[in-house]
Amino acid sequence: MKYDRNAVLDLFRLHADDTDARVKAGIEENRKGPMLVSFTGPDGKPCETVHVEVRQTSHAFKYGADLFMLDEISDDPAKNEAYKELFAGAFNLATCPFYWRDLEPEQGKPRFAKDSPKVYRRPPPDLCVEWCEAHGIEPKAHCLNYPSFQPAWAKGDVAREKFLLEKRFRELAERYAGRIPMWEVTNETFGGPEQRRSNFFQQPDYVEWSFKTAERYFGANTLVINEAHPLVWADPWFLRFRSPYLMQIERAMLKGARIDSVGMQFHMFFRDENSLEAAARSYYDPQRLFDVMDTYAALGLPIQITEITIPAYSTDPGDEEVQAEILRELYRIWFSHRAMEAIIYWNLPDGYAAWSEPGDFSCGENAYYGGLCRFDMTPKPAYRVVKDLFGKEWRTNFAKDVPGRLSFRGFHGGYELVATSNGKRVRRTFDLGPSFAPAIEVKFP
């Protein structure tokens, strides 16, 4: 698709100075904290000189993508391995598929096990969770109650649908609640006609019942509500405190639903120049982005950007650079906001998206070229943006000599410290963040 790249980027550039100031201040206040390290010798006295190496080993903030193509690339085993390497090299969170229709296509025969029959873009949960655990990545479940993917055999009167849903919640909790910390409970509840074929979906207690039932079986887990991008960011749906999605959340909470986090999608599925440039006025306007986040933050809940697609529209290097520039601007804005706790891209590679065959770029979501990597698994500039933001720019690593004490500000997360003094070497790990003490003592033997 041909489009005016400058028009799409116009509002980012127009508000660059103001955005940059708020982003820098927000990151400093919301994503970093102080740490004081005191070094003492065997006699308990402060060391005179210490060589210190500090390395951040993990991020408290969550950043990821969907894991829907794990061992799903059948045409080239090398691409499977490249997919895994690229995923593990850039993310600490993975959205795993729990679409009911595909997880249990035949009643009573769920596809939990790794050797389950294949369903495209739906790797079995056991495979996803095991791979995440082996690579230090947190798995996230998508999603418990999503009517668009309710199996035909699970449809019926309201009582029957509730009974079968509760059975599903219970079985998933028994198998995965202890291994998957975060669960999306409802998804896209303002959806189209296909969802209304579920009789329960039309009932007034749909959201509240879903969350109350989830709380009963996933009491120690994070419960997330999720909604499509127009309902969150765009006119006429964003009406500040009269926004339908915000009011739905408030209503559910007032009726006793425990909602732990607010999910917001960000799929830029616009196929022509006019719609894309019009959408840019809502989605690529820094002032609108901050306004939406500030409004929803008033609920007192964390926010997640749960699904992101930023199209490149082609393999043209110029289009890929625009995709990368947009993504960098968005991630900086989201990361800086006090309420944000996770940013999750959707498809890692081009050519393996929904509603089209692998490698067919003529239809479905493949047509947007919205991956972070190309069809051959070579990284785009957008992949390098995400990897470098969390791996370099937003990570604290340094080495220096200090006179017995070290004070620094670092990004929230886990750290390893190696200190050397008088020929002795000490290694220490610690966590930096609002929930941890801002000072530690390191003793040399």
C-alpha positions as CSV (number, residue, x, y, z in Angstrom):
1,M,0.0,0.0,0.0
2,K,1.3,3.5,-0.9
3,Y,0.8,6.1,1.8
4,D,2.2,9.4,3.0
5,R,4.8,8.4,5.5
6,N,5.2,11.9,6.8
7,A,1.5,12.3,7.4
8,V,1.4,9.1,9.5
9,L,4.4,10.4,11.6
10,D,3.2,14.0,11.7
11,L,1.8,14.2,15.2
12,F,4.8,12.3,16.7
13,R,7.1,14.8,15.2
14,L,4.9,17.8,15.9
15,H,4.8,17.0,19.7
16,A,8.3,15.6,19.9
17,D,9.7,18.1,22.4
18,D,6.8,17.8,24.8
19,T,6.6,14.0,24.4
20,D,10.3,13.6,25.0
21,A,10.1,15.7,28.2
22,R,7.2,13.7,29.6
23,V,8.7,10.3,28.6
24,K,12.1,11.0,30.2
25,A,10.5,12.3,33.4
26,G,8.1,9.3,33.5
27,I,10.7,6.7,32.9
28,E,12.9,8.2,35.6
29,E,10.1,8.4,38.1
30,N,8.2,5.2,37.3
31,R,10.7,2.7,36.0
32,K,13.8,3.5,38.0
33,G,14.8,3.7,41.6
34,P,17.7,4.3,44.0
35,M,20.1,1.8,45.4
36,L,22.8,2.3,48.0
37,V,25.5,-0.4,48.4
38,S,27.9,-0.4,51.4
39,F,31.1,-2.5,51.3
40,T,32.7,-3.6,54.5
41,G,35.8,-5.7,55.2
42,P,36.2,-8.7,57.6
43,D,36.6,-6.2,60.5
44,G,33.3,-4.6,59.7
45,K,34.9,-1.3,58.6
46,P,34.2,0.3,55.3
47,C,36.4,-0.7,52.4
48,E,38.7,2.0,51.0
49,T,38.5,1.1,47.3
50,V,36.2,-1.4,45.6
51,H,35.9,-2.3,41.9
52,V,32.2,-2.9,41.3
53,E,30.5,-4.5,38.3
54,V,26.8,-4.2,38.2
55,R,24.7,-6.1,35.6
56,Q,20.9,-6.1,35.3
57,T,19.8,-9.6,34.8
58,S,16.0,-9.2,34.5
59,H,13.3,-6.6,34.1
60,A,10.4,-6.1,36.5
61,F,8.4,-4.7,33.5
62,K,6.9,-7.3,31.2
63,Y,7.5,-7.2,27.4
64,G,6.6,-9.9,25.0
65,A,4.7,-11.3,22.0
66,D,2.3,-14.1,21.2
67,L,3.9,-17.5,21.1
68,F,1.5,-18.9,18.5
69,M,4.1,-20.2,16.1
70,L,6.1,-22.3,18.6
71,D,7.1,-25.5,16.6
72,E,4.3,-24.6,14.1
73,I,6.5,-23.8,11.0
74,S,6.3,-27.1,9.1
75,D,8.0,-26.1,5.9
76,D,11.4,-25.3,7.3
77,P,12.8,-26.7,10.7
78,A,15.6,-24.1,10.6
79,K,12.9,-21.3,10.7
80,N,11.4,-23.0,13.8
81,E,14.7,-22.7,15.6
82,A,15.2,-19.2,14.4
83,Y,11.8,-18.3,15.7
84,K,12.7,-19.6,19.2
85,E,16.0,-17.9,19.2
86,L,14.6,-14.5,18.2
87,F,11.7,-14.8,20.7
88,A,14.0,-15.7,23.6
89,G,16.4,-13.0,22.6
90,A,13.9,-10.2,22.9
91,F,11.1,-10.9,25.4
92,N,10.4,-11.9,28.9
93,L,6.7,-12.6,28.5
94,A,4.8,-14.9,26.1
95,T,1.1,-15.0,25.4
96,C,0.0,-18.6,25.0
97,P,-3.1,-19.7,23.1
98,F,-6.1,-21.1,25.1
99,Y,-8.8,-20.5,22.5
100,W,-11.5,-22.9,23.6
101,R,-12.6,-24.0,20.1
102,D,-9.1,-25.0,19.1
103,L,-8.0,-26.3,22.5
104,E,-11.0,-28.6,22.8
105,P,-12.4,-29.1,19.3
106,E,-14.0,-32.4,20.5
107,Q,-15.8,-32.3,23.9
108,G,-13.8,-34.0,26.6
109,K,-10.6,-34.3,24.5
110,P,-8.5,-31.2,25.2
111,R,-5.2,-30.7,23.4
112,F,-3.1,-30.1,26.5
113,A,-0.2,-32.5,25.8
114,K,2.8,-31.7,23.6
115,D,2.0,-34.6,21.2
116,S,-1.6,-33.4,20.7
117,P,-3.0,-33.2,17.1
118,K,-1.8,-30.1,15.3
119,V,-4.0,-27.0,14.9
120,Y,-2.3,-24.1,13.1
121,R,-1.2,-21.2,15.3
122,R,-2.3,-23.1,18.4
123,P,0.7,-25.0,19.9
124,P,-0.5,-27.1,22.9
125,P,-0.3,-25.4,26.3
126,D,2.1,-28.0,27.8
127,L,4.6,-27.2,25.0
128,C,4.3,-23.5,25.5
129,V,4.6,-23.5,29.2
130,E,7.5,-26.0,29.3
131,W,9.4,-23.9,26.7
132,C,8.8,-20.7,28.6
133,E,10.0,-22.2,31.8
134,A,13.2,-23.5,30.2
135,H,14.0,-20.0,28.8
136,G,13.1,-17.8,31.8
137,I,10.0,-16.4,30.1
138,E,6.7,-15.8,31.9
139,P,3.7,-17.4,30.1
140,K,0.4,-15.6,29.9
141,A,-2.9,-17.2,29.1
142,H,-5.2,-15.9,26.3
143,C,-8.1,-16.4,27.1
144,L,-10.7,-18.0,29.4
145,N,-14.0,-16.7,28.0
146,Y,-13.9,-15.5,24.4
147,P,-17.3,-16.2,22.6
148,S,-15.8,-15.9,19.1
149,F,-13.9,-19.1,19.9
150,Q,-16.6,-21.0,21.8
151,P,-16.9,-24.5,20.4
152,A,-20.2,-25.4,18.7
153,W,-20.7,-28.2,21.1
154,A,-20.6,-25.7,24.0
155,K,-23.4,-23.6,22.8
156,G,-26.9,-23.9,24.3
157,D,-29.1,-22.3,26.9
158,V,-27.5,-20.0,29.4
159,A,-27.3,-22.6,32.2
160,R,-25.6,-25.1,30.0
161,E,-23.0,-22.6,28.7
162,K,-22.2,-21.4,32.2
163,F,-21.9,-25.1,33.4
164,L,-19.4,-25.9,30.6
165,L,-17.5,-22.7,31.1
166,E,-17.0,-23.3,34.8
167,K,-15.9,-26.8,34.0
168,R,-13.3,-25.3,31.6
169,F,-12.1,-22.8,34.2
170,R,-11.7,-25.6,36.8
171,E,-9.8,-27.9,34.5
172,L,-7.4,-25.2,33.3
173,A,-6.8,-24.1,36.9
174,E,-6.0,-27.6,38.1
175,R,-3.4,-28.0,35.3
176,Y,-1.9,-24.5,34.9
177,A,-2.8,-22.1,37.7
178,G,0.5,-22.8,39.4
179,R,2.5,-22.3,36.3
180,I,0.9,-19.4,34.4
181,P,0.6,-16.3,36.7
182,M,-1.5,-14.1,34.4
183,W,-4.9,-15.0,32.8
184,E,-7.0,-13.0,30.4
185,V,-10.6,-13.7,31.6
186,T,-12.8,-11.9,28.9
187,N,-11.8,-10.6,25.5
188,E,-13.5,-8.3,23.0
189,T,-16.9,-8.2,24.7
190,F,-18.0,-5.4,22.4
191,G,-17.6,-7.8,19.5
192,G,-19.6,-8.6,16.4
193,P,-22.5,-10.8,15.4
194,E,-20.5,-14.0,15.7
195,Q,-20.2,-13.6,19.4
196,R,-23.9,-13.1,19.9
197,R,-24.5,-16.7,18.9
198,S,-23.5,-17.4,22.5
199,N,-26.6,-17.0,24.6
200,F,-24.7,-16.3,27.8
201,F,-22.8,-13.5,26.1
202,Q,-26.0,-11.5,25.9
203,Q,-26.7,-11.7,29.6
204,P,-26.1,-8.7,31.9
205,D,-23.8,-10.7,34.3
206,Y,-21.5,-11.9,31.5
207,V,-18.4,-10.0,32.6
208,E,-19.0,-10.2,36.4
209,W,-19.8,-13.9,36.3
210,S,-16.7,-14.6,34.3
211,F,-14.4,-12.8,36.7
212,K,-16.1,-14.1,39.9
213,T,-15.8,-17.6,38.5
214,A,-12.2,-17.0,37.5
215,E,-11.4,-15.7,41.0
216,R,-12.8,-18.9,42.5
217,Y,-10.4,-21.1,40.6
218,F,-7.5,-18.7,39.9
219,G,-7.4,-16.9,43.3
220,A,-3.7,-16.4,43.3
221,N,-3.4,-15.4,39.7
222,T,-3.6,-12.0,37.9
223,L,-7.0,-11.6,36.2
224,V,-7.0,-9.4,33.1
225,I,-9.8,-7.9,31.1
226,N,-9.1,-7.3,27.4
227,E,-10.7,-5.2,24.6
228,A,-10.1,-4.3,21.0
229,H,-8.3,-1.1,20.0
230,P,-11.2,1.1,18.7
231,L,-13.1,0.8,22.0
232,V,-10.0,2.1,23.8
233,W,-8.3,4.7,21.7
234,A,-10.4,6.0,18.9
235,D,-13.3,8.3,18.3
236,P,-16.2,8.0,18.9
237,W,-15.5,5.4,21.6
238,F,-13.0,7.3,23.7
239,L,-15.1,9.7,25.8
240,R,-12.8,9.9,28.8
241,F,-14.8,8.9,31.9
242,R,-17.9,8.1,29.7
243,S,-16.0,5.6,27.6
244,P,-18.0,2.4,27.2
245,Y,-15.0,0.1,28.1
246,L,-14.1,2.1,31.2
247,M,-17.7,2.1,32.3
248,Q,-18.0,-1.6,31.7
249,I,-15.0,-2.2,34.0
250,E,-16.4,0.2,36.7
251,R,-19.8,-1.6,36.5
252,A,-18.2,-5.1,36.9
253,M,-16.1,-3.9,39.8
254,L,-19.1,-2.3,41.6
255,K,-20.9,-5.7,41.2
256,G,-18.0,-7.5,42.9
257,A,-15.8,-8.6,40.1
258,R,-12.1,-8.7,40.9
259,I,-10.3,-7.3,37.9
260,D,-6.5,-7.0,38.4
261,S,-5.4,-5.4,35.2
262,V,-6.9,-3.5,32.2
263,G,-5.9,-4.9,28.8
264,M,-5.8,-2.6,25.7
265,Q,-5.2,-3.9,22.2
266,F,-3.4,-1.8,19.5
267,H,-3.8,-3.5,16.1
268,M,-3.5,-1.0,13.3
269,F,-5.5,-2.9,10.7
270,F,-6.1,-0.1,8.2
271,R,-5.9,-1.0,4.5
272,D,-6.0,2.2,2.6
273,E,-4.3,5.6,2.7
274,N,-7.3,7.6,3.9
275,S,-8.2,5.3,6.7
276,L,-4.6,5.0,7.9
277,E,-4.0,8.7,8.0
278,A,-7.3,9.3,9.7
279,A,-6.4,6.6,12.3
280,A,-3.1,8.3,12.9
281,R,-5.0,11.2,14.4
282,S,-6.2,8.9,17.2
283,Y,-3.5,6.2,17.5
284,Y,-0.3,8.1,16.6
285,D,-1.1,11.3,18.6
286,P,1.1,11.4,21.8
287,Q,-1.4,13.7,23.5
288,R,-4.3,11.2,22.8
289,L,-2.2,8.3,24.0
290,F,-1.4,9.9,27.3
291,D,-5.0,11.1,27.7
292,V,-6.3,7.6,27.4
293,M,-3.8,6.1,29.8
294,D,-4.4,8.9,32.3
295,T,-8.1,8.3,32.1
296,Y,-7.9,4.6,32.7
297,A,-5.3,4.9,35.4
298,A,-8.0,6.6,37.5
299,L,-9.5,3.1,38.0
300,G,-6.5,2.4,40.2
301,L,-5.6,-0.7,38.2
302,P,-2.5,-1.5,36.1
303,I,-2.7,-1.3,32.3
304,Q,-1.3,-3.6,29.7
305,I,-1.0,-3.2,26.0
306,T,-2.0,-6.7,25.2
307,E,-1.8,-7.1,21.4
308,I,0.1,-4.8,19.0
309,T,0.3,-4.9,15.2
310,I,2.1,-2.0,13.5
311,P,2.0,-2.6,9.7
312,A,4.9,-2.2,7.4
313,Y,2.6,-2.9,4.4
314,S,5.5,-4.3,2.3
315,T,9.1,-5.4,2.4
316,D,10.3,-2.0,1.2
317,P,13.1,-0.8,3.5
318,G,11.5,2.6,3.8
319,D,8.2,1.1,5.0
320,E,10.1,-1.0,7.5
321,E,11.9,2.0,8.9
322,V,8.6,3.8,9.3
323,Q,7.2,0.8,11.2
324,A,10.3,0.9,13.5
325,E,10.0,4.6,14.1
326,I,6.3,4.3,15.0
327,L,7.1,1.4,17.3
328,R,9.9,3.2,19.1
329,E,7.6,6.2,19.8
330,L,4.8,4.1,21.1
331,Y,7.0,1.9,23.3
332,R,8.6,5.0,24.9
333,I,5.2,6.6,25.6
334,W,3.7,3.4,27.0
335,F,6.8,2.4,29.1
336,S,7.0,5.9,30.7
337,H,3.4,5.8,32.1
338,R,3.0,5.0,35.8
339,A,0.1,2.6,35.3
340,M,1.7,0.5,32.5
341,E,2.9,-3.0,33.5
342,A,3.3,-4.8,30.2
343,I,3.6,-4.3,26.5
344,I,3.0,-7.3,24.3
345,Y,3.5,-7.3,20.5
346,W,1.4,-9.8,18.5
347,N,3.0,-11.7,15.6
348,L,6.8,-12.0,15.7
349,P,7.2,-13.1,12.0
350,D,5.5,-11.9,8.8
351,G,3.5,-14.4,6.8
352,Y,2.2,-16.5,9.7
353,A,-0.6,-14.3,11.0
354,A,-4.3,-15.0,11.3
355,W,-6.9,-15.6,8.6
356,S,-4.5,-16.6,5.8
357,E,-2.2,-19.4,4.8
358,P,1.5,-19.4,5.7
359,G,3.3,-17.2,3.2
360,D,0.1,-15.9,1.5
361,F,0.3,-12.1,1.8
362,S,-2.8,-11.4,-0.3
363,C,-5.3,-11.7,2.5
364,G,-5.9,-11.9,6.3
365,E,-3.5,-10.3,8.7
366,N,-0.5,-11.3,6.6
367,A,-1.4,-8.5,4.2
368,Y,-0.2,-5.9,6.8
369,Y,3.4,-7.2,7.0
370,G,3.0,-6.5,10.7
371,G,5.6,-8.8,12.1
372,L,8.9,-7.8,13.8
373,C,10.7,-10.2,11.5
374,R,10.3,-11.1,7.8
375,F,8.9,-14.3,6.5
376,D,12.4,-15.8,6.3
377,M,13.0,-14.9,10.0
378,T,15.5,-12.1,9.4
379,P,14.9,-9.3,11.9
380,K,13.4,-6.1,10.7
381,P,14.4,-2.7,12.2
382,A,11.3,-2.9,14.4
383,Y,12.7,-6.1,16.1
384,R,16.0,-4.3,16.8
385,V,14.1,-1.4,18.3
386,V,12.2,-3.6,20.8
387,K,15.3,-5.7,21.6
388,D,17.6,-2.7,22.1
389,L,15.1,-0.7,24.2
390,F,14.8,-3.4,26.8
391,G,18.2,-4.9,26.3
392,K,20.3,-1.7,26.2
393,E,18.6,1.6,26.6
394,W,16.3,0.6,29.5
395,R,18.9,-1.6,31.3
396,T,21.4,-0.7,33.9
397,N,24.9,-2.1,33.5
398,F,28.2,-0.4,34.5
399,A,31.6,-0.9,36.1
400,K,33.5,1.6,38.3
401,D,35.8,2.0,41.3
402,V,34.2,3.4,44.5
403,P,35.4,4.4,47.9
404,G,33.5,2.0,50.1
405,R,30.0,3.0,49.0
406,L,28.0,3.0,45.8
407,S,24.9,4.9,45.1
408,F,23.1,4.7,41.8
409,R,19.6,4.8,40.1
410,G,18.7,1.7,38.1
411,F,15.8,0.2,36.2
412,H,13.5,-1.9,38.3
413,G,14.5,-5.6,38.1
414,G,17.0,-8.2,39.2
415,Y,20.7,-7.5,39.5
416,E,24.0,-9.3,39.9
417,L,26.9,-7.4,41.5
418,V,30.5,-8.5,41.5
419,A,32.8,-6.6,43.9
420,T,36.6,-6.8,44.2
421,S,38.8,-5.4,47.0
422,N,42.2,-6.3,48.2
423,G,42.4,-9.3,46.0
424,K,39.1,-10.7,47.3
425,R,36.0,-11.1,45.1
426,V,32.3,-11.2,46.2
427,R,29.2,-11.9,44.1
428,R,25.8,-10.7,45.2
429,T,22.3,-10.7,43.7
430,F,19.6,-8.2,44.6
431,D,16.3,-6.8,43.4
432,L,15.7,-3.1,42.8
433,G,12.2,-1.7,42.9
434,P,9.5,-0.1,45.0
435,S,8.8,-3.4,46.9
436,F,12.5,-3.9,47.9
437,A,14.8,-2.2,50.4
438,P,16.8,0.6,48.7
439,A,20.1,-0.4,50.4
440,I,22.2,-3.5,50.9
441,E,25.5,-4.3,52.6
442,V,28.2,-6.4,50.9
443,K,30.7,-8.0,53.3
444,F,34.1,-9.2,52.2
445,P,35.3,-12.4,54.0
